[in-house]
Amino acid sequence: MDANRDARWDDLRLLLAVARAGSFLAAGRELGLATSTVSRRLTVLESSVDSLLIERRVDGARLTEAGRRLAAAAADVELALGARLRELPGPAGRLAGVIRVTAGDGFSDFLAESIADFAEGHPEVSFDVMIDNRAVDLARREADVGIRTLHGREGSLVYLPLAPLAYGLFASPAYAARRGVPRSLRDLPRHPCIGLAASLERVPWMRWLRTHGVRRFAFRSTSFGAVLAAARAGLGLAALPERMSTGLVRVLPRARPDPLPVWLAAHVDARRQPAVRAFVDHLAMRFRTLSSSPAGSPKS
């Protein structure tokens, strides 16, 4: 039999669902199919490609190497198909469709407000938002638009620079009253500090804290929102965007971590979609307006 000759997209979608869910039962629930139907159709798929794709186990299902490779190919097809569907024009030239947006959790408030403002004028556009500190792969069209603080130099992406975020060192009033604040950077290692998890240590303000002697953190998290909450709760000193410092005490005002660069990134094909292009322009305008105004700011 010619491998792949009879492999159907519906069955490849089942394989992808099992790969993601980890069992026939969970995949069937997700797709609205009986477990027996999932198992039967995947057996047919294995026969059509003449390869064992899934190891049936008591504790679930595990893909073989061939299964993982075929599931990865199916994921690529799924992404490409979704991207093409989102590129279809809206009715009568109006902006319409789904825009997939990704950003770190520090940008969630800014993103929600920007989307609400944009949707007011374009009600036929809807949004799938991925708030994730991992770098969602825009080059593979996992999303259409991303707010980035690192430039990946991908040839298939367009990066639009936005205003960098200025940072400072802050503490809560309760912390300052209880522990005092450092009088110089030499005192910084004597105070508990708040930071990001080790996997995110490359951000400029984490390197700045390390440069000035901070070796131990009283609180670390993968979430910027948690870092901000810990600072407001008085757990220690934190380097934060200046525009997010409402209610906090500025520590060592002359000591400034390097500003954090911010870009809007989008795949070149996504930028050709009228709705995506309009939304990118809208995000850029709002970010620049907020960055130059005395109150309110996007978060990073």
C-alpha positions as CSV (number, residue, x, y, z in Angstrom):
1,M,0.0,0.0,0.0
2,D,1.2,3.5,-0.8
3,A,1.8,5.2,2.6
4,N,-0.4,8.3,3.2
5,R,-2.5,7.5,0.1
6,D,-5.7,7.0,2.2
7,A,-4.8,9.2,5.2
8,R,-7.7,11.6,5.7
9,W,-7.6,15.0,7.4
10,D,-10.4,14.0,9.8
11,D,-8.3,11.1,11.0
12,L,-5.2,13.2,11.3
13,R,-7.2,15.6,13.5
14,L,-8.0,12.7,15.7
15,L,-4.3,11.7,16.0
16,L,-3.5,15.4,16.9
17,A,-6.3,15.4,19.5
18,V,-5.0,12.2,21.2
19,A,-1.4,13.7,21.1
20,R,-2.7,16.8,23.0
21,A,-5.1,15.1,25.3
22,G,-3.1,12.0,26.2
23,S,-5.9,9.5,25.9
24,F,-8.7,8.3,23.5
25,L,-11.3,9.1,26.2
26,A,-10.2,12.8,26.6
27,A,-9.8,13.2,22.8
28,G,-13.2,11.8,22.2
29,R,-14.8,14.2,24.8
30,E,-13.1,17.1,23.1
31,L,-14.4,16.1,19.7
32,G,-17.7,14.8,20.7
33,L,-16.9,11.2,19.7
34,A,-17.2,7.9,21.4
35,T,-13.9,6.3,22.6
36,S,-14.5,3.3,20.5
37,T,-15.0,5.5,17.4
38,V,-11.7,7.3,18.1
39,S,-9.9,3.9,18.5
40,R,-11.4,2.4,15.4
41,R,-10.6,5.4,13.2
42,L,-7.0,5.6,14.4
43,T,-6.6,1.9,13.7
44,V,-7.7,2.6,10.2
45,L,-5.2,5.5,9.9
46,E,-2.4,3.2,11.1
47,S,-3.3,0.7,8.5
48,S,-3.4,3.4,5.8
49,V,0.1,4.6,6.6
50,D,1.4,1.1,7.4
51,S,2.9,2.3,10.7
52,L,2.1,1.9,14.4
53,L,1.2,5.5,15.5
54,I,0.0,5.0,19.1
55,E,0.9,2.7,22.0
56,R,-2.3,1.8,23.8
57,R,-1.6,1.8,27.5
58,V,-3.6,1.3,30.7
59,D,-2.8,4.9,31.8
60,G,-3.6,6.4,28.4
61,A,-2.1,6.6,24.9
62,R,1.5,7.4,24.0
63,L,2.5,8.3,20.4
64,T,5.3,6.4,18.8
65,E,8.1,8.2,16.9
66,A,6.1,7.9,13.7
67,G,3.0,9.1,15.5
68,R,4.8,12.1,16.8
69,R,6.1,13.0,13.4
70,L,2.7,12.6,11.8
71,A,1.0,14.6,14.6
72,A,3.5,17.4,14.1
73,A,2.8,17.5,10.4
74,A,-0.9,17.6,11.2
75,A,-0.4,20.5,13.6
76,D,1.4,22.4,10.8
77,V,-1.5,21.8,8.5
78,E,-4.0,22.9,11.2
79,L,-2.1,26.2,11.7
80,A,-1.8,26.8,7.9
81,L,-5.5,26.1,7.4
82,G,-6.5,28.3,10.2
83,A,-4.3,31.2,8.9
84,R,-5.8,30.9,5.5
85,L,-9.4,30.9,6.8
86,R,-8.6,34.0,8.8
87,E,-7.4,35.7,5.6
88,L,-10.8,35.4,3.9
89,P,-12.3,38.8,3.2
90,G,-15.2,40.1,5.3
91,P,-18.6,40.8,3.9
92,A,-19.0,43.9,1.7
93,G,-15.4,44.9,2.5
94,R,-16.0,45.3,6.2
95,L,-13.3,44.1,8.7
96,A,-14.2,40.7,9.9
97,G,-12.7,37.4,11.1
98,V,-10.7,36.1,14.0
99,I,-7.4,37.7,15.1
100,R,-5.1,35.5,17.3
101,V,-3.0,37.7,19.6
102,T,-0.3,36.7,22.1
103,A,1.4,38.6,24.8
104,G,3.0,38.1,28.3
105,D,0.7,38.5,31.3
106,G,2.0,42.0,32.0
107,F,0.3,43.2,28.9
108,S,-3.1,41.7,29.6
109,D,-4.9,44.8,30.8
110,F,-3.6,46.9,28.0
111,L,-4.5,44.2,25.5
112,A,-8.1,43.8,26.8
113,E,-8.7,47.6,26.8
114,S,-7.3,47.9,23.3
115,I,-9.4,45.0,22.0
116,A,-12.5,46.5,23.6
117,D,-11.8,49.9,21.9
118,F,-11.2,48.2,18.5
119,A,-14.2,46.0,18.7
120,E,-16.5,49.0,19.3
121,G,-15.8,50.1,15.7
122,H,-15.4,46.6,14.2
123,P,-18.0,44.3,15.8
124,E,-17.5,41.5,13.2
125,V,-13.8,41.0,14.3
126,S,-13.3,38.5,17.2
127,F,-10.2,37.6,19.1
128,D,-8.4,34.6,20.4
129,V,-5.9,35.8,23.0
130,M,-3.0,33.7,24.4
131,I,-1.5,35.2,27.5
132,D,1.7,33.2,27.8
133,N,5.3,33.9,28.9
134,R,6.6,31.4,26.4
135,A,7.3,32.8,22.9
136,V,4.3,31.6,20.9
137,D,5.6,30.8,17.4
138,L,4.4,33.6,15.1
139,A,6.5,32.2,12.3
140,R,4.5,29.0,12.3
141,R,1.3,31.1,12.5
142,E,0.4,30.0,16.0
143,A,-0.8,33.6,16.4
144,D,-1.2,36.5,14.0
145,V,0.1,39.3,16.3
146,G,2.4,39.3,19.3
147,I,3.6,41.9,21.8
148,R,7.2,41.2,22.3
149,T,10.1,42.4,24.5
150,L,12.7,40.4,22.5
151,H,13.4,40.7,18.8
152,G,13.7,37.2,17.3
153,R,15.1,38.3,13.9
154,E,12.8,35.9,12.1
155,G,12.8,36.7,8.4
156,S,9.1,35.9,8.1
157,L,8.0,38.4,10.8
158,V,7.6,42.2,10.7
159,Y,8.6,44.0,13.9
160,L,7.2,47.4,14.7
161,P,9.1,49.2,17.5
162,L,7.1,50.8,20.2
163,A,8.1,53.1,23.1
164,P,10.4,51.3,25.5
165,L,9.2,51.0,29.1
166,A,11.2,52.9,31.7
167,Y,11.9,50.9,34.9
168,G,12.6,51.9,38.5
169,L,13.1,50.2,41.9
170,F,10.0,50.2,44.2
171,A,8.7,49.0,47.5
172,S,5.3,49.1,49.2
173,P,4.7,51.8,51.9
174,A,4.3,48.9,54.4
175,Y,7.7,47.5,53.5
176,A,9.4,50.9,53.7
177,A,7.9,51.6,57.1
178,R,8.9,48.1,58.4
179,R,12.3,47.6,56.9
180,G,13.4,51.0,55.6
181,V,14.9,51.4,52.1
182,P,18.4,51.1,50.8
183,R,20.4,54.4,50.7
184,S,22.7,53.2,48.0
185,L,23.0,50.3,45.5
186,R,25.5,48.8,47.9
187,D,22.7,48.2,50.3
188,L,20.5,46.4,47.8
189,P,21.7,42.9,48.6
190,R,20.7,43.3,52.2
191,H,17.0,43.6,51.3
192,P,14.7,40.9,50.1
193,C,14.0,41.3,46.4
194,I,11.3,40.0,44.1
195,G,12.0,38.6,40.7
196,L,11.1,36.4,37.8
197,A,11.7,32.7,37.7
198,A,15.1,31.4,36.5
199,S,13.8,30.6,33.0
200,L,13.0,34.4,32.6
201,E,16.2,35.8,34.0
202,R,17.5,37.3,30.8
203,V,15.1,40.3,30.9
204,P,17.1,43.5,31.4
205,W,15.9,44.4,34.9
206,M,16.7,40.9,36.3
207,R,20.3,41.3,34.9
208,W,20.4,44.7,36.5
209,L,19.5,43.3,39.9
210,R,22.2,40.6,39.6
211,T,24.8,43.2,38.5
212,H,24.1,45.1,41.7
213,G,24.7,42.1,44.0
214,V,21.2,40.5,44.3
215,R,21.8,36.8,44.6
216,R,18.8,35.6,46.5
217,F,15.1,36.4,45.9
218,A,12.5,36.2,48.6
219,F,9.9,35.7,45.9
220,R,10.1,34.5,42.3
221,S,7.4,33.7,39.7
222,T,6.9,33.0,36.1
223,S,4.1,35.6,36.2
224,F,4.8,39.3,36.1
225,G,1.3,39.9,37.6
226,A,2.5,37.8,40.6
227,V,5.7,39.9,40.9
228,L,3.6,43.1,41.0
229,A,1.2,41.6,43.6
230,A,4.2,40.5,45.7
231,A,5.6,44.0,45.6
232,R,2.3,45.5,46.7
233,A,2.0,43.0,49.5
234,G,5.3,44.2,50.9
235,L,7.4,41.0,50.3
236,G,10.4,43.0,49.1
237,L,11.9,45.4,46.6
238,A,11.0,45.0,42.9
239,A,12.1,46.5,39.6
240,L,8.9,47.6,37.9
241,P,7.8,49.8,35.0
242,E,7.6,53.4,36.3
243,R,4.1,53.8,35.0
244,M,2.9,50.8,37.1
245,S,4.1,52.3,40.4
246,T,0.9,53.8,41.7
247,G,0.8,53.4,45.4
248,L,4.4,52.3,45.7
249,V,7.4,54.0,47.1
250,R,10.3,54.9,44.7
251,V,13.6,53.5,46.0
252,L,16.9,55.0,44.9
253,P,15.3,57.3,42.2
254,R,18.6,57.8,40.4
255,A,19.1,54.1,40.0
256,R,17.4,53.0,36.8
257,P,17.4,49.6,35.2
258,D,17.7,49.7,31.4
259,P,14.4,50.4,29.7
260,L,12.6,47.4,28.3
261,P,12.1,47.5,24.5
262,V,8.7,46.6,23.2
263,W,7.7,45.5,19.7
264,L,4.6,44.5,17.8
265,A,5.4,41.4,15.8
266,A,3.3,39.8,13.0
267,H,3.8,37.4,10.2
268,V,4.2,39.0,6.8
269,D,1.2,37.1,5.5
270,A,-0.9,38.0,8.5
271,R,-0.1,41.7,8.0
272,R,-1.8,41.5,4.5
273,Q,-5.1,40.8,6.2
274,P,-7.1,44.1,6.5
275,A,-8.3,43.3,10.0
276,V,-4.9,42.4,11.3
277,R,-3.3,45.4,9.7
278,A,-5.9,47.7,11.2
279,F,-5.5,46.1,14.6
280,V,-1.7,46.4,14.6
281,D,-2.1,50.1,13.7
282,H,-4.6,50.5,16.5
283,L,-2.3,48.8,19.1
284,A,0.6,50.9,18.1
285,M,-1.4,54.1,18.4
286,R,-2.8,53.2,21.8
287,F,0.6,52.2,23.1
288,R,2.3,55.4,22.0
289,T,-0.6,57.5,23.3
290,L,-0.5,55.8,26.7
291,S,3.3,56.0,26.9
292,S,3.2,59.8,26.3
293,S,0.3,60.5,28.7
294,P,0.7,61.2,32.5
295,A,-1.5,58.3,33.6
296,G,-2.1,54.7,32.6
297,S,0.3,52.4,30.9
298,P,0.6,49.1,29.3
299,K,2.4,46.6,31.5
300,S,5.3,44.4,30.9
